[in-house]
């Protein structure tokens, strides 16, 4: 009975960590995307000004 309860607990914990990992990955992708867009905009402005 106790072993079964432990399994349920570990499954719940694993589910939470997987959710946190995916959430972190999504936020990282968003941050990288925003940084990339900012760099692109700056590059375009420099290109237009220099060109």
Buried (B, 14 or more C-beta within 10 A) or exposed (E): EEEEEEEEEEEEEEEEEEEEEEEEEEEEEEEEEEEEEEEEEEEEEEEEEEE
